[in-house]
Amino acid sequence: MRNRIAHAYWTVDDDVVWAAVDEHAPELHRVLAEEITAARAVLD
């Protein structure tokens, strides 16, 4: 999706992008928060 948005942005359907973000952002946030917490534990 990144390649399409970066190089062919005029063909991107904003509703499709928003649907993907809306569906997957909460899980991505959870996973990243866990990774950040683990990394901080190693660095501390």
N, C-alpha and C positions, 0 to 999 in steps of 0.2 A: 504494500500500500504506500509506503514511503516513496518508493521510486515513482509511482504513478502521480502522487501529489507533487513531487518535486519537479518532474520532467513533463508531465502532461496535465497540469492542473486545470486546464480549460475543459477537460473531459471528466472531471471528478464530480460525482453526484454528492452534494453536501449532506443530503439525508442519509445516504449509505455510510458516509464517514461518521456522522453523528451517531447512527445506530450502533456501529462497531464500538465507538468510544463509550457510549452509554452502557452497552452490554459488558464490555471487558475491563473498563477502568477500575471498578471496585476490586476485582480479583488482582489486577496488576498492582494496585495500591497495597493490598494485603501482602502480596509476595515481596514487593520492594521494601515494605516496612520491616518484614522479618529479616531480610538480607541486611538492611542497614543496622538493625539491632545486633545481629550476629557479628557484623564487621566492627561495630563499636566495642563489643565485648572483647574481641581479639586485640584491638588497638589499645584498650585501657589497661 
